[in-house]
């Protein structure tokens, strides 16, 4: 009797599990990647990112698929997007360095901002800074109006906390890639693009931009962007094939 009940139940659970797997693009994508079907896996990872809140791990997995299919510039974009969501994601950082090397692009130099990003979670810094800031403002207001003469020590402590929280918020604003990278874009165009001296295709070329090159977009005029390269050079480039690191909402 128990076997007769167990077999249909197990069959129903297996069917339910298979249905859930088919309905979940992320699970399907990981299954396809494990089977070596990288192009199909990449499409499913993109589908998952379109239908769910973005996750650093999913961008990283998409980048690995794109690398396997020879789309290194698109892979670099995915790794950068993973690092925007989680700057401490070491595998994505290592993958981006390796991808840029294969693309023939210079390795980004280390600076103090990178050191901060690798050690301090930006969400925790922003949340704790905001909470301490408004708590300090509230405490200072109470102390000034309720105890104007008898709480100098507490008032000094509240002011010190206010200064510290303000510093934390400034540091988050300077370092958080969701803020600092909002105008960053990559060249995703076969044959690359060109940085020109004026918004005209016949104008003087300032620099050739290979596929995967990084540029900071400063303004847009019709089909042209005015941008700046990491080395400081500025000029015009066509909007075609220029993809923001942070997708527009």
N, C-alpha and C positions, 0 to 999 in steps of 0.2 A: 504493500500500500504506500509506504514511504517513498519507494523508488518511483512509483507511478506519479506521485505528486512532485517529486524532485525534478524529474526530467523535463516536464512542461515548464516548470518555474525557471530552470536553468536556461531553457531555450528562449523564454520570454526575456530574461535578463540579457542574454547574448544579443538578441535582436534589438533591444532597447539601447544597449551599448553601441552597437554598430550604427544605429540611427543617429545617436548623439555625435558619434565620430564624423559621420557624413555631414551633419549640420554645423560642425565647428570648423571653420576654415583654418584656424591656428593648429588644431590637432591634425588636420589633413596635411597642412604644410609641413609639419614636423615629420609626419609619416613619409611624405614624398621625399623630403631631404634625406632621411635615413635610407631610402631605397635608391638614392642617386638620381632622382628625377628633379634636377635643380631648377629648370625653367618653370615647370609646373608648380614647384614649391614656392618660387618667387612670386608667382601670380597669386597664390593662396595667402602668402604673407601680406601682400599688398591689399588683398581683399579684407583680411583681418584688421589691418591698420585703418582701412576706410570705414569699417563697421563698428569699431571699438575704440575706446580711449587709447592714444598712442602709448607704447611701452618701450623703454630703452632696449630690453632684451629682444623684442620683436624686430626693431630696426636693425639690431646687430645680426640676428638670424637672416633677415632679408639681405643684408650686405654680404654675408657668407655665400648665399645662393647666387647673388649677382657676380661675385668673384669667380665662382665655379663656371659661370656661363660667359666669362670674358668681358663683363661689363664693369670694368674697374672704376670708371668715373661715377657711375650710379652707385656702386658699392661705397665709394668714399662719401657720397652724400648721405647714405643710410648710416654709416658709422658716425658721421658728424651729428646727425639727428639723434642718434643714441646718446652721444655725449652732451648734447643740449639738455636732454631729459635727465641724464645722470652723469655729471662730469667725473665721477669717481669710478666709472665703469672701465676698469683697466683693460679687459679683453678688446673692447671697442677702440680704445686709444692705440693699443698695439696693432690692431688690424688696420686702422687708418694710416699709421706710419708705414706699414708694409705696403699698403695699396698706393700711397703717394710715391713711395720709392719705385714701384713698378711703373707708375705713370711718368716717372722722370721729374717729379716735382720736388722742390726743396723741403727738407724736414723742418717743421716749425721749431723755433728756438724755445728754450725753457725761460720763464720769467716768474716773478713773484706771484702773479695772478694764477698761473698754473699750479704753483705750490699750494696756494689757498684752496683752489678747487679740488685738489687731490686729497686734502686733509679735512675740510669742513663741509658738511652737507648744507647746500644753499637753502633748502626748505627749512631746516631746523634753525639756521642762522636768521632767516627772515621772520619766522614765527616767534622765536624767542626774543628777537630784537623788538618786534612790534608790541608783544605783550609787555615787555619791560618798559618800553617807551611810554605807553599809555598808562601803565600802572604808576610810573614815576610822575607823570603829569598830574594824575589824580591825587597822589600823595602830596605833591608840592602844593596843589590847590587847597587841600584840606588843612595842611600845616600853616599856610600863610593866613588863611581866614579864621581858623579855629584856635590856633596856638601861635600867634604872631611873635611872642617873646619867649616862650618857654620850651621851644623844640628846635633850637639851633642845630644841635647835633643830628637829629633826624632829618632836618631840612637839608643839611649838607650831604647826608647820605643819599637822599632822594635826588639831589642835583647831580651827584656823582653817578648814580644809576641812569639818570636821563642822558648824561654825556656818553656813558658807555653804550647804551642802547642806540643812541644816534649814530655812534661810530660803527656799530654792528650793521645797521641799516645802510649806511653809506658803503661799507665794504661789500654787502650783498649786491647793491646796485652797480658797483664797479666790476664785480667778478661774475655775477650770475649770467651764464651764456644766453638765457632766455631774454635778457635785456641787451647785453653787449653784442650778441650775434643777430639781432633783429634785422639788420641791413646787409648781412652776409649772404653771398650767393655763389654758386658753382657754375662753371661752364660745362654744360652737358650737350655737346654738339660735335658730331663726327667731323674731324678736321679742325676743331677748336674755333676760336673767334679772334678778333683783333681789337686792340685798344687804339683808337684813332684820335687825331688832334682836333677834329670837329665832327659834328653829326652829319657826315656825308661819306658815302662809301668810297669816294675817290680821294679822300683826304689822307694826309701823311699818317703812316702807321707808327705808333709809339712803341707797341709791344705785341708780339704774337702770344695768344693765350691758348695753350694746349687744353685738350679735353680734361676736365677735372680741376682746372685752375680756380683759385679763390679770388673773389673781388668784393669790395664793399660798395654797395650801391648808394649814391648820394642824392640823385634826383632822376626823374624820368621826363623825357620830352617826346611824346608820340611813340615811335618805334625805337627810340634810343634811350639808353641809360648813360648817365655820367657817373663814373666809378673810380675807385682808387685801388691800386694793387698793394699787396703786403709791403712792397719796397717803397711805397709812397708816391709812385707815379700815378697821375690822373689823366683821364681821357674819356672818350665816348665809345660805346659799343652797342651793337644791335641787341634788342631784347630777346630775339629768337635764340633759344637754347640756353638762356640764363635762368637758373632755378634757385629760388631762395632756400637757404638752409632751414629756416623756420617757415613752414607752409602757411600761406595766407589763410585766415579764418573766414 
